[in-house]
Amino acid sequence: MTAIKHALQRDIFTPNDERLLSIVNVCKAGKKKRNCFLCATVTTERPVQVNVVKVKKSDKGDFYKRQTAWALRDLAVVDAKDAVKENPEFDLHFDKVYKWVASSTVEKNTFISCIWKLNQRYLRKKIDFVNVSSQLLEESVPSGENQSVAGGDEEAVDEYQELNAREEQDIEIMMEGCEYAISNAEAFAEKLSRELQVLDGANIQSIMASEKQVNILMKLLDEALKEVDQIELKLSSYEEMLQSVKEQMDQISESNHLIHLSNTNNVKLLSEIEFLVNHMDLAKGHIKALQEGDLTSSRGIEACTNAADALLQCMNVALRPGHDMLHAVKQQQQRFSDLREQFARRLASHLNSVFVQQGHDQSSTLAQHSAELTLPNHHPFHRDLLRYAKLMEWLKNTDYGKYEGLTKNYMDYLSRLYEREIKDFFEVAKIKMTGTTREGKKFATLPRKESAVKQETESLHGSSGKLTGSTSSLNKLSVQSSGNRRSQSSSLLDMGNMSASDLDVADRTKFDKIFEQVLSELEPLCLAEQDFISKFFKLQQHQSTSGTTTNEVEEMDGVALSRSYTSSVPQTISSEKDMIRQMMTKIFRCIEPELNNLIALGDKIDSFNSLYMLVKMSHHVWTAQNVDPASFLSTTLGNVLVTVKRNFDKCISNQMKQMDEVKISKKSKVGILPFVAEFEEFAALAESIFKNAERRGDLDKAYTKLIRAVFVSVEKVANESQKTPRDVVMMENFHHIFATLSRLKISCLEAEKKEAKQKYTDHLQSYVIYSLGQPLEKLNHFFEGVEARVAQGIREEEVSYQLAFNKQELRKVIKEYPGKEVKKGLDNLYKKVDKHLCEEENLLQVVWHSMQDEFIRQYKHFEGLIARCYPGSGITMEFTIQDILDYCSSIAQSH
């Protein structure tokens, strides 16, 4: 083992400036036994580095190589496995646990002992030794007879100490000075010993010679010690003095600390007092304004507003912890509460008085507007009240109960005021609407007293059920080129003695202007009041809402009409916008019923007024919804629009119903049917009203329904007609319909226009053929026989050889129709057609021209048969085509 140790020192550790202290032959536990050596080494240079090195023999077996090295300071635990029994296994805990099995227990113990010594000397007992025999560690402690073992570390350190270059050079010089230094080492050593003894003696003599100087030095040291004692005495006295000073300074420091603490407390106390005084002190002027301030003048309102804001700031100040326990703060807060309550009562009482006074003042101005179709202006009242807007906001934030009370009182007073104004306004509108009728004129001449107005209202309204159920007949002014033809129906309107014949375009235009004036007056009134409510009561108009009002959509003929309804279950107002709408609904609760009554009256006067109302109301609803779809005005007008749309649909339905019920006189000719003329009137009126209107789709649907009904009713009347031929009824009426649609250019009725033209053309041709019949009856029968023979297979040129159809028979038949007889027959035909056709449509010449063309066609047909069947016979008719043209022209001119 010693040889291996020297070999490892020489080959591995000397080149790295390391010394090998201990070695153990080991292998890894539990694996194939491949031996290696664990070496404990130290470096030769300072600071000393202690390592544990794993050395392995090369595969060829002729040299050793260094495999792994761990610093001893990284070793945490040495586990010997068993402190009692001999066991070659041990563990070293570095970054992980390494398990080893030594070749012998002695080598293991020697290695662990060396590690323990190195731990004692260099690592200050950092490593933990587990399961190591205490006897083994005690043997490593330096003691008397085992000094060599105890000092093994030192001997191990000195045993292999190498010479440096200078030492080697000195030894070589010394050995060169002695000839037998190598041959006789003992003599050389003895010589060196003698020289060493001589040097030791010289050293002792030198020490003894310097005894005097040593004594002097000792004396000086004694004197220095005395000086040190004196200095220590002075320092002790100084220390006592400083101790007293220290005690005095401590007292002064403590006194200063108390003074500083007192000053700090005073500053904080002053800060708290200043905070309370600055934030909870209300000026005397503000207190006086709250108690006695003038709430009628602008200056007094401004002073009260400033005082109320200051009071609110004082009451809402964020007190610091503990302030609310101070008696003065509690008193001040109570004083503020009393001031707030007193001023809130005074403000509420004053505003209630203003509301009441406004109702009386406005009532006095109603007489000025009674004869005019205008609503009183509330702007001065709003302007005066808006001066209190900031005070209302203060009241809302401080005393919501009184704020709600004022809101309710305002709605109560203003709803009664607006109800009087709006009812009077609608009374004037109704009187102006009925002014051209007999009853209306009577109403206009009567003195306008309140009782009379009430009677007029009752007489005009009757019951709402009667009004909404009343309809106008279709006997309205027909729009004709002559402009003076009226419907022949004698049905009367329900209202008084007004008949449809008394109405004209001027009446409808007048109604349209009155209705537009009503809506134009109501819109700014509602918008101004809503804007005032928002500003005065400090309610936001623009925010998301969700509350008691929900929307339902009512489908009427495919048209979606927005309609709002209020839930019967009371709910909490979820937004200020809902509150505005509720206030507006209560203040203007009479608008919707009054509008519905006015609409019913207009519909009763003339059902065609529903067209005007639908267009006007649709435009106003569209305008209101663009501003605010959920506003009171938009909702109310939307509800009324539903009623107008129902009246419009009812007007269309009534026209269709009267078409079904129309009766035609059996003694007179039919002519243009009344409902055809009325459709023309309706279409012309509707086109003028609905030009560029938003609800054009409603009119187009009505057109489609009406034109289909007109087509069906015309055919029905034509089939039932006894005096006038069916073809004449169809021809004249469909010609009139076609002319109307062509003139008005209604895009949605293009298909119906083409259908009307086709029906007119077909029935014109049918009537011409039917009326013309066979003017040359015998000649027609003759040629029918000729055509029958040809159809049987006889050649045309051989027909003249038939006994019944020879040339003599043909000449006999032709002689029966001279030009005079033909003219007479055409004259009778013209008279017959003139009796059938009506004058209004002026189709006589058109029909006569068609008959002329048909007669000429028959004439040409007969001549063609003569030429083919009787060639070269020279037989011709006794009149020519020119004669026919002359006959027809002269007959037309003579009539």
C-alpha positions, 0 to 999 in steps of 0.5 A: 500500500505504501508503494501505491501511495508513493506512486500516486504522490509522484505521478498525480499529486506532485504535478498539481502541488498537492500532498497525499495524506491518506488513502483507502482502496474502495469500490461502490456498494451494490455494483460490480466490484471495480476498485478505485482509491479515495485520497485525502490531499492538501495543497502546498500553497496557501491558503491550503485547499483540502480535497477528496480525490477519486483515483482510478487505475487505467484499463491497461493497468500501467498507470493511474488517472485522476477521475473525480475531486470534491472539496472537503468543505462540501462534505456534510456527513461521514457515515461509518454505518456501525460504531460497534461492529467492524464494517467496511462500508461507509457513506460520504455526503457531498452534493449527493450520497456516495456509498463505498465499501473499503478493502479493509476496516483498518484502511476505512478507519485510518481514512476517516481518522484523517478526515476528522483531523483535517476537519478539526484543523481546517474546517472548524468541526463543520463535518458531522461524523455519524456511526463513528466509534468514539474510541477512534476519534479519541485516538486522533486527539493529541496525548502523551505517548501517542504523540506520533499519532496525535501529531500525525497530521504535522508529521504527515505535513513535514514528512514529504516537504520538498526542498526549494531551488535555493535550498538545493543549491546551498546543499550542493555547495556545502557538499562540494566543499567536503570531498567525502560528503557522498562516500562517507556520509557518517563522517560528513554528518559528524562534521556538520554536527560539530559545526552546529555545536560551534554555532550554538555556543557562539549564539549563547555567548552573544546572548550573554553579552547583551545582558546589560542592554536587556536590563536597560530595556527592562528598566525602561519597561518598568518606567513605561508601566508606571506611566501607564498606571498614571494615565489609567488614573487620569482616565478613570477620573475623566470617566467619572466626570463624563458619567456625571455629564452623561446623566445630565445630558440624559435628563436634558434629552428626556426633557427635550423629548417631552417638550417636543411631544407637547409641541407635536400634540399642540400642533395636532390639536390646533390642526384638528380645531382649524379643520373643525372651524374651517369645515363646520363653521357656517357664516352668519350671512348664510344662516340669516339667508337660510332663516329669513332670505327672500325667495322672490327676488333673484338676489335673494334666491342666489343668496339662499342658493349659496347658503344652502350649498355652504350648509350642505358642505358643512353637513357632508364634511368627512369627519376624522375618527373621534370627531363625532364624539365631541360635544361641540361637533354634535351641537353643531351637527344638530344646529345644521340639521335644524337649519336644513329642516327649517329652510326645506320647509320654507322652500317647499311652502314657497314653491307650492305657493308659486305653483298655485299662483301659476295656475291662477295666472294662466287661467286668466290668459285662457280667454285670450287664446280661446278664439285662436287655435294656439296654446298658451306659452308657459315659457315665462313661468318656466323661466321664473321657476328655473331660478330655483333649479339649484335649490331643488337639487339641494332639496333632492340631495338633503330631504328627498321626502319634501322633494317628492312632495313638491314633485307631486304637487307640481304634477297635480297643479299643472295637470289641472291647468294643462287639462283646461288649456288643452280641452279649450284648445281642442274645442276651438279645433273642433269648432274650426273643423265643423265651421263650414257645415251648418251646425258648425256655422251655428256654433261659430255664431254663438257667443263662446261661453264656458257652458256653451263650449261644454254643450258643444263638446257633448254634442260633438263627442256623444259617446266615444263608441259612436264616434269611433264606429262612424264612417263616411260613405263613399259618395265624395267629390269625384275628380273629373275633368269637368270638376262638377260631377257628384256621386249619385248616392244619397247616403248621409253622414251621421253628424247632423245634416251634413251630406257628403255632397257638401264637402269639397277639396277646400274642406279637406285642405282646411281639415289638414291645416287644422290637424297639422296646427294641432300637432304643431302646437302640442309638440313644442308644448310637450317638449318644452315641459319635458325639458323644464322638468328635466332641468328643474327637478334635476332628472337626466333625460339621456341614460339607459332605462329599464322600468315600468314601461315596456314595449309591445308591437302591434301588427296591423296589416304587416305594419309594426306600430310601436305601442307602450303600455304601463304595467299594472303592478307598481314597481320602483322607478329604476331611472330618472328617465322613467320618472320624467315619463311618468310625470309627463304622463300624469301632467298631460294625461288628457292629450291622448283622449283629446287627440282620439276624440279629434280624430274620431270627429275628423273621421266622422266629418269625412272618412277620407280625412284619415289619409291626411291624419295618417300622413301627418301623424306618421311624420310627427311620430317619426320626428319624435322618435328620432329625438327620443324613442322612449319619450312621452311625446313619442309614446303618446303619438305612437298610440294615437297613430295606431288609432289613425291607422285603424281608421284608415283601414276602416275607411278602406274596408267601408269602401270595399263593403259599399262596392259589394252593396252597390245597386244599379237602376234597371231603367237607366243605362249604367255608365261609369259606376260610382265606386269606379269614380270614387276610386279615382277620387280616392287615388288622386287625393291619396297621391297628393297627400302621400307624396314623399310620405313615410307610410307609403307602404300602407297606401300601396297595400290599400291600393291593392285591396281597393283595385281588386275589389273594384275589378270584382265589383265591375264584373259583378255589376256587368253580369247583373246589368239588364239595360246596358250590355255586359261588354259596354259596362266592362269596356267603359269602366275598365277604360276609365280605370286604365285612364286613371292609372295612366294619369296618376302613374301609381307604380304599385298598380302597374300590373293592374293597369295592364290588366285593365287595358286588356279587359277594355280591349277585349270587351270593346272587340266583343261588343263590336262583334256582337253589335255589328252582327251580320249586316248583310245577313242573306249574303253572309248565309250564302257565303257560309254555304260556299265555305261549307262546300269547299270544306267538304272537298269541292274545289273553289272554282267548281262551287259555281256549278252547284245548283244552290250556289250558282251565279244567278243565286249570287246575283239575286242575293247581292241585289237585295243589298243596295247602298241605300239599304246598307246606309240605313242599317248602319244608321240604325246601328249607330243609334243603338250604340249611342243608346248603350254608351254613356256620355262621360266616357266619350267612347262612341267615336272609338266604338263606331270606328272599330265597327267601321273597321270590322264591317270593312273586314267582312266586305273584303272577306266576301269579295275574296270569296267571289274572286276565288269561287266565281272567277271571271263572272264579273259579279261585284257588290253594289257598294264599295269600301269608299261607300262604306267610309262615306256612309259611316262618316256622314252618319257620325256627322249627322248625329 
